[in-house]
Amino acid sequence: MEDKTWGTLPTPKIYIELQGEFIDFNKEEEYLVCKFPVQSKYFNPMDTTLGGIIDSYMDVTMGPLSWLLGERVVTKSFSAKYIRPVTADYKYVTAKAWRESVSEKGSIYKAELHLDTDELAAVSEGLFVQPKN
């Protein structure tokens, strides 16, 4: 992966670690789709992907989306709901993030994580705010 993707978007180092790939960006509809390979190094002892990694797939899709939409924000809060385990039965997962709303309190971003079978594995929501200096 190059040091920068799509012009001035800096590539987060975690995105490189997770081997993320940008699939689709739609500025008008305010969404970004990214693809990540399922890697056994992120499995727990029950051979499923750690929840924190699942969170990361969605958060590192939301973050670049905020940048592509012109916001310079950070994650203030993040919540996720896990629906199906991500195991070695799957080759990749796809995260789709979109901006739900913008207010004086910040921007709400949501994401869905799908298995390579297109089944829903997890959903999340994050509040993104301007960083304090």
C-alpha positions as CSV (number, residue, x, y, z in Angstrom):
1,M,0.0,0.0,0.0
2,E,1.2,3.5,-0.8
3,D,2.0,6.0,2.0
4,K,-1.0,8.1,0.8
5,T,-4.2,7.1,-0.7
6,W,-6.5,9.3,-2.8
7,G,-4.6,12.6,-2.7
8,T,-3.9,14.1,0.8
9,L,-5.5,11.3,2.8
10,P,-2.8,10.0,5.2
11,T,-2.9,6.2,5.6
12,P,-3.1,5.3,9.3
13,K,-0.4,2.8,10.3
14,I,-3.1,0.4,11.7
15,Y,-4.8,0.4,8.3
16,I,-1.5,-0.9,6.9
17,E,-1.2,-3.5,9.7
18,L,-4.7,-4.7,9.0
19,Q,-4.0,-4.8,5.3
20,G,-7.0,-2.7,4.5
21,E,-8.1,-1.9,0.9
22,F,-10.3,0.9,-0.2
23,I,-13.1,-0.5,-2.3
24,D,-15.6,2.3,-2.8
25,F,-16.1,6.0,-1.8
26,N,-19.2,8.0,-2.5
27,K,-18.9,11.7,-1.5
28,E,-22.5,12.6,-2.3
29,E,-23.9,9.7,-0.3
30,E,-21.1,10.0,2.3
31,Y,-20.0,6.4,2.6
32,L,-16.7,4.5,2.3
33,V,-16.3,0.7,1.8
34,C,-13.1,-1.1,2.9
35,K,-12.0,-4.7,2.7
36,F,-9.8,-6.5,5.2
37,P,-8.4,-10.1,5.0
38,V,-9.2,-12.4,8.0
39,Q,-5.9,-13.0,9.7
40,S,-5.4,-15.8,12.3
41,K,-2.9,-13.7,14.2
42,Y,-5.9,-11.7,15.4
43,F,-7.8,-14.7,16.7
44,N,-8.6,-15.4,20.4
45,P,-8.1,-18.9,21.9
46,M,-11.5,-20.0,20.4
47,D,-10.2,-19.2,16.9
48,T,-12.4,-16.2,16.3
49,T,-11.3,-12.6,15.6
50,L,-10.9,-10.5,18.7
51,G,-13.6,-7.9,19.3
52,G,-11.1,-5.1,19.3
53,I,-10.0,-6.1,15.8
54,I,-13.6,-6.2,14.7
55,D,-14.0,-2.7,16.2
56,S,-10.8,-1.6,14.4
57,Y,-12.1,-2.7,11.0
58,M,-15.1,-0.4,11.4
59,D,-13.3,2.5,13.1
60,V,-10.5,2.6,10.5
61,T,-13.2,2.9,7.9
62,M,-15.0,5.7,9.7
63,G,-11.9,7.7,10.3
64,P,-10.7,7.9,6.6
65,L,-14.3,8.6,5.6
66,S,-14.4,11.6,8.0
67,W,-11.2,12.9,6.4
68,L,-12.5,12.4,2.8
69,L,-15.6,14.4,3.8
70,G,-13.4,17.3,5.0
71,E,-13.6,16.8,8.7
72,R,-10.5,16.8,10.9
73,V,-12.0,14.9,13.8
74,V,-11.2,12.1,16.3
75,T,-13.3,9.3,17.8
76,K,-14.8,10.4,21.1
77,S,-17.0,7.4,21.7
78,F,-17.5,4.1,19.9
79,S,-19.9,1.2,20.5
80,A,-20.3,-2.1,18.7
81,K,-22.7,-5.0,18.6
82,Y,-21.4,-8.4,17.5
83,I,-23.7,-10.6,15.5
84,R,-21.6,-13.4,14.0
85,P,-18.1,-14.5,14.7
86,V,-15.3,-13.8,12.2
87,T,-13.4,-17.1,11.9
88,A,-11.0,-18.8,9.5
89,D,-14.1,-19.9,7.5
90,Y,-14.0,-16.5,5.9
91,K,-11.3,-15.0,3.7
92,Y,-12.2,-11.3,4.2
93,V,-14.6,-8.9,5.8
94,T,-16.0,-5.7,4.3
95,A,-16.7,-2.6,6.4
96,K,-19.1,0.0,5.1
97,A,-19.2,3.3,7.0
98,W,-21.4,6.3,6.5
99,R,-21.9,9.7,8.1
100,E,-25.3,9.6,9.8
101,S,-25.5,13.2,11.1
102,V,-23.6,16.4,11.9
103,S,-24.4,18.7,14.8
104,E,-22.7,21.2,17.2
105,K,-21.8,18.1,19.4
106,G,-20.0,16.4,16.6
107,S,-20.6,13.9,13.8
108,I,-22.2,10.5,14.2
109,Y,-20.7,7.8,12.0
110,K,-22.1,4.3,11.6
111,A,-20.7,1.1,10.1
112,E,-21.6,-2.4,9.2
113,L,-19.1,-5.3,9.0
114,H,-20.0,-8.1,6.5
115,L,-18.4,-11.5,6.1
116,D,-17.4,-12.6,2.6
117,T,-20.7,-14.4,2.4
118,D,-22.4,-10.9,2.7
119,E,-23.8,-11.9,6.2
120,L,-23.8,-9.2,8.8
121,A,-21.1,-9.8,11.4
122,A,-21.2,-6.5,13.4
123,V,-22.6,-3.0,13.6
124,S,-21.2,0.1,15.2
125,E,-21.6,3.8,15.9
126,G,-19.1,6.4,16.7
127,L,-19.2,10.1,17.8
128,F,-16.4,12.1,16.2
129,V,-15.4,15.5,17.5
130,Q,-12.9,18.2,16.9
131,P,-9.7,17.5,18.9
132,K,-9.0,19.8,21.8
133,N,-5.7,21.6,21.6
